[in-house]
Amino acid sequence: MEQITIRLACRDDAKAVADMLICLAREIGDEERFCSTGKTIAKYGFGKDALFHCMIAEAVSKGKLQHLGLALYFPAFSTTRGQPGLYIQDLWIGEPARGKGLGRQLLARSIEHASKAWGAAYLSLTVYADNPSATEFYRRLGFKAGDNDCPMMLDGNAYQVLGSI
C-alpha cells in the first residue's frame, strides 16, 4: 500500500462516505436501520449550511484509490464547560487498515480541523456497549464515560408527536 492521505471530504466524496458508512452499519448491526445515501450525504454534508464534516483516509494501491476509513463529526457546545467541542458521530476503519494507528490519526485531524474552524476544546462520542474493541480503543486514548451520562434518543412517531405540540 502506498502512503496514506487523510483529508477533509468534499461533495465529490459523498458516495464514498456513504459506502464506508454502510460498511460500519453492517459491522455494528445497524444495516436494516441505515438510510444514508450518497445523495443525502451530499445534501447535508457540504455547502455553506453543512451539518457535518468528514475526514477521509485513503491510499492508492496498484494504481487504484482505496478508501480506508473516515471520521464524521459536527460542532457541539457544552454549557457546563462553556466551550465549543466536536462530536464524533462515526469512526470507521476498513479491516485491512485496522491496527495501524489510523483511527487515532483520523481523530487527531478531526480535532485539528474543529479547533481551527470553530474553536473546539473537547471531543465527545458515544460507543456501543456491545462493542468492546471500540470501547478499549477509546479508553487507550484516554476517553472515559461520564458518570452521569446516559445517551437517549427520540425518533420516529414519538419525535413527530413531540414536535407537533
N, C-alpha and C positions, 0 to 999 in steps of 0.2 A: 504494500500500500504506500502511496506517495504521501507527501506532507498533508496533515490535516489543517483545514482552514475553518475558523469559527467567525461567523459574520452575522450581522443583523439581516433578517429576512426582508425581502421586498415582495411586492404584489406578484411578480413572476414566480415566486416560490410557493404560492398558495396551494397548488395541488400537491407538491412535495410535503408541505407541512401537514396537510390533511392525511396523506398516505402514512406519514410517520405516526400521527395521532391514532389512526386506525390500528396500526401495529400495537401501540400502547394499550388501546381499548381491548384488543384481543388478549393481550398478556394479563391484564388485570380483571378480565371477566366482564367488561362493560360493552362488549361488541353489540349486543342487542339494543342497548340504550343509546349508542353512539350515533349522532345525527350530523356532525360537521362534514362539510364537503369542501372541495377547492373553492367553490363559489361562495360559501358562507365565510370561509377564512379570508378570501379576497375582500368581501364586503365589509367585514367587521375589523379586520386587522391592519388595514392600510389606508392611507389618506389622512387628511387633516383631522378627522374625528375618529381615528383608530382607537379601538377599545383594548387592544393588547399589543405587545411586542413579542418578537420571537428571535432567538439566536439559533442558528443552524450550524451544525458541524458537518463538514463534507470533505471528501478527498477524491482525487482522480486515481483510479487504479486500472491499469491496462487500457488507458485511453477512455475510460468510462467514468462519469461522475457518480459518486456514491454518497447518499445522504446517510450519515452515521448517527445523528441524534439531534435533539432540539431541547430548548428550554423556552417555554411560553409563559409570559408574565405580564403583569399590569401594575399600575400605581395603587398603593394602599396608603391609608393615613391612620395613625394611632393617636387618639385623643389622650390616652394615658401617657404616651411618650412625648406628645406634642410635636411629632415629626412625620414626614412622609417616609414611606418604605416601598418595597415591592413585594408582590405576592406571586410566588411561582405556582402557576396552575398545573403545568405539566412539565416533567423532566423525563426524557426517554433517550436511551442509548441502544442502538441495534446490537443484537447478540455478538456479532464478530468484533465489535469495538469495545465491549464491556471489559472492565478491569484494567483499563489503561489510563485512568485519570480524566477521561473525557467529561464525565458528569461534573466533577469539580471545576473543570475549565469552563464549561457552559454556565455554571452558576457564577463563577468569577466574572465572566464577560457580561452577564446579565446585571450583576451588581455595578460593574463599571459604567455600563450604559445608563442605568437608572439613577446612579449617583450624579452623573453629569446632566442628564435630561431633566430630572425633577427633584434633585437633592435627596434622594433616598438615603436613609441612615440605618435601615434594618431590613431584613428579609424574613418573610413568613411563608409557610406552606402547610399543607395537610398531607399526611401519608396514610394509606390504608392500613388498618390494624392487622389485616391478614397478609401483609407484605413484609415479612421480617428482614429480607435482604435490603429493601429500601430503607426500612427503619434503622438498621445497623449502619448503612452508608451515611445517613444524615447524622446519626449520633457520633460517628467517627469524625465528622466535620465540625462537631460542637453544637449541633442542634439539640434542643431539649423541648419536651412537651410542657406547655403551660399548665400549672397545677389547676387552674380554674377554667381552662379552655375545653369546650365541648362543641365542636363544629356541628351546626344544624343546617338543614336545607328545607326550603319551601318551594315547591314547584307544582306543575300540573294544575288540577282543579282547585286545590287549596290556594295556590298563588292567584289564580283568576278570581276566586271568591274574595280574598282579602283585598286585591287590587280594585275591586268594584264597589267597595264600601264608600 
